[in-house]
């Protein structure tokens, strides 16, 4: 049996999310960024893509350090891949902070307004892809972005195009079509150019072979090779997220304990659909000693 730490993506953020974290990690982040990281999680600040992504990175790393127990695998949804890579020992925290700061700026500059992401719940992938084909054009770009579960996908594109797809989805019986708290059209070709610029910045960043299993959220399989990892992190902003496949891959590899790092518990709910056996739990709302005991117990079963 194995354990997995998962890190959420943009949309999970909430005001004040850094205030209860261990000050050591937040102070470290402030020193690297040259600004007070505690100011990044205000309601006003979180309107910025850069601030959101930095908060998610800092929160994930800080909470994982509190666990003080090494998991067998890590995986992150979109920006969550960065704290996952840090925990896996593949990417230095200071380098991750600088890269994520740039990542957020590039994404925000590319699409300052009029674009975003929408979750569609209650329709299968084939049906949503058919609806996308009906709406997508040069004037109304819209793409598949995330495969979260069998009947939960996320689309990305212009506000006009997403609204049209949402209307069609509801007419086809979708239970919900909800605009997400994401101001950029992630995980689609609209971000190809920002991804290329981030890849250039990544070129000189030293990476190490992961010391534990790093599961790619877009490839839904482990990534070990350093250059493959560099590619995975730099370009995940413009690649479809296959979270359903990632969780299934972890389960098939013997993972029976999944802990979702802050903030939120969305990934915990998605994992319950895959984990026929085992435990899925969110860091938020759980006792720290309980989480530590679960990790130790899962580790002892491998001995």
N, C-alpha and C positions, 0 to 999 in steps of 0.2 A: 504494500500500500504506500501511496505517496501523497505529498501535500503541495498545494498550489496557492500562491499569492496573486491576486488579480488587482489591477489598477484601473480605475474608471477614466473615461474620456470627458471631453468638454460637454457641458450640459449638466454635469453632476455638481458643479460648483455652487456654493452658497455664501452669502455674506458672513464674515466672522470665522471662516473655516480654519484660519491659522491661529486664532487667538488662544486655543486650548492645547496647542501642540507644544512639545518640549522646546524650550527657548534656545537650546544649544544649536539645533538644526536651523531654526529660523534666523538666528544670529549669524551662523555660517553663511546662509544664503544672502543675508544683507551685506555682509563683507564682500562677497564675490560680486554682487550686482552693483554695489556702491550706492545703495538706497535702502530705506527701511522696508523690509519685506512685509512687515505687519500692516503697512498701508495699502497693500495690493488687494486685500480682500474686502474692502468697503463696497457698498452697493454701487457707488459711482465708479470706482476703479474697475469693478468686474464687468463693466461695459466694454472694456478693452480685451481683445483676444490675447494679447501678450500677458496681461495680468492674470487672466483665467488660467492660462497654460502654466505659468510659473507657480501659481497657487496649487494646482494639481500635482505638479512635480514635488514641491516642497512638502505638501501634506503626505504624499505617498512615501517619500523617503523617511520623513520624521516618524511616521507610524510604524513603518517596518523596523526601524531601529529600536523602537520600544518593545517589539516582540522578542528581540534578543535570541531568536531561534531561527536557524537557517531552513527554509523550505526546500523541497526538491525541484520545484518549477516556479517560474514567474511568467506572467503574461499581462500585457496592457492593451487597452482599447485606445487606439489613436495616440494622443499625447501620453496616455498611460504607459506606452512602450518605453518612455524615457526613465521614469522611476524604476520600471522593471529591469532595464539594462543596468541601472546603478546598483540595484540590489543583487543582480546577478554577477557583479564584479567586473562587468565589461566596459563600463563608462564611468569616469570619475564624476562625482557630484558637481564639482565646480565647472567642469566642461559641459555637463548637462544643463546647468543653469544658463550658461552663455548661449548654448545652442537653442534652448527653448525660448529664451528672450528674442533671439533672432527669428526663430520659427514663427512666433506669434506676430512679430512686426511684419514679416513678409506676407503672411496670410491676410492680415488686416489691411495692409497697404494695397494688396491686389483687389480686394473687394470690401471697400469701406462701408458700403450700404447696398440694399436692394437684393441681397443674396442670403442664403442660409440653408437650413436643413429641416426636414419634416419627418416625423415617425408615422408609419402607417401600420396599424395593428388590426389583424383579423383577416388578412388576405395572404395567400401564398406567394412565393417569389415569382412564379410564372405569370400570375395575374398582374402583379405590380409591374413587371417588365413589359407586359403588353400595354399597360396604361402609359408607361413612360414613352414607349414608341409612338403612341398617338399624339403626345404633347410636344416632345422634344423637337426643336429646330434651332437654327442659328439665332433667331430672335427670342426664343423661349427655351433656353438650355436647361435640361434637368436630367439627372443621372441616378442610377442606383449607387448608394454610398455604403450602407451597412446591412449585412445579413445577421440580425441579432438572434432570431429564433425562427422556427418553421413558419409562423404567421406574424412575424414582427420584422419589418425592414425599415430602413431610413433612406430617404432620397435627398439629393442636394441639387441646388440650382438657383435660378432667379425666383424672386417672390411670386411673380406672375405665373411662372410655369409650375411651381410647387402648388400654388392655389388651384390651378386647373387639374393637376393630378389628384389632389386631395378631394376635389369635388367628384371626379370620376370614381375614386376609390370608395367614397361613401355610397355612391349609386350602385356599386358592385357588392355592397354589404360590409364594408370595413367598419369595425367597431369604433375606431378612433383614427383621426388624422390630425396630429398635433405638431405645431411649429415648435421647434426646440430652441433652447436658449443658446444658440450658436449663430454668430453673425457672419460666418463665412461658409462657402460651399465645399466642405471637406470631402475627401475620398472620392474624387472624380477628376476627369481631365482638366477641369477649370483651374486646378492648382498645379498643373504640370510645370509652369514657369517658376513659381515660387519654390517648388521642390528642387528644381535644377540649381537655383541659387543657394539653397540650403546645402545641397550636396557639395557645392564648391567650398563652402565653409567647413564642411565635414572632412574634407580631403586631408587636412593636416592635424586632425584631432586623433590622438592615440587611443586605440581601443585594445581590449584584452579579450582572450577567449573566455566565455562565460564559465564561472566556477560551478554553476548549477544550470538546470534546464531552462533556456529562454525560448518560449513559444511565441512565434510571430503571430500577431493578430490578423495579418493579411494573408499569410501563407498557411496558417493553421497547422504549423509543424515546427519542430525545434530548429533553431539556427545556431550553428556552432562556429562556422568560418567567419573570421573577423571582417573580411570584405563584404560578405553576404549580410552581416549584421549592420555594417555601415550603410549599405544600400537599403536595408529594411527600415532603419531609423530615418534616413534622409527622405525617402520617398513614400513613407506611409501616409503622408498627408494627401496624396493624390491617388492612392490605391484603395479599392473596395475592402472594407473590413469584413472578414468572415468570422465573427465572434462565435456563431453557432458551431462552426467547424473547429475553432480553437478549443472550446470547452469540451467538445466531443473527443478531440484528439487527446486532451489531458486525461479524460476519463478512460479512454482506451489504453492509455499508458499506465493505468493503475492508480491514478489520483482518486482519493476518496475523501479528501479534506480540502475545501476551497475557502480561503479567507479573503474577503474584499476589503482593501485598504480604503481609507477616507478619501473623499466624502461620499456618503450615501450608501444605498444598498440595491441599486438597479441590477448590477451584475449578479448579485446573490439570487434575485428572483429569476433571472434568465437561467442560471445554473441548475436550479431545482428541476427544470424540465429535462435535463440531461442526466443528472445524478440519481440513478435508480437506487443506489446504495451510497452510504457515506454521509458526510456533513458539509453543508454550505452555510456560511455565517459571515456577517459583516462586522468589521472592526467597530464601526459606530454603533453604540448601544450595547456592546458586549463588555464584559469585565476583562481586563487585560490578563489577569491570572488564568481565566478560563481559556482564552486564546492560546496562551503559552502552554497550558496543559494539553490542549488538543494537538498542538504541534509536536510536543514531546511524545505523546501517545502514538501518533501516527508514525513518528520516526522509530519508536521502539518496535513497532510491528515488522519493520524491515530487518531487524537484527536476527 
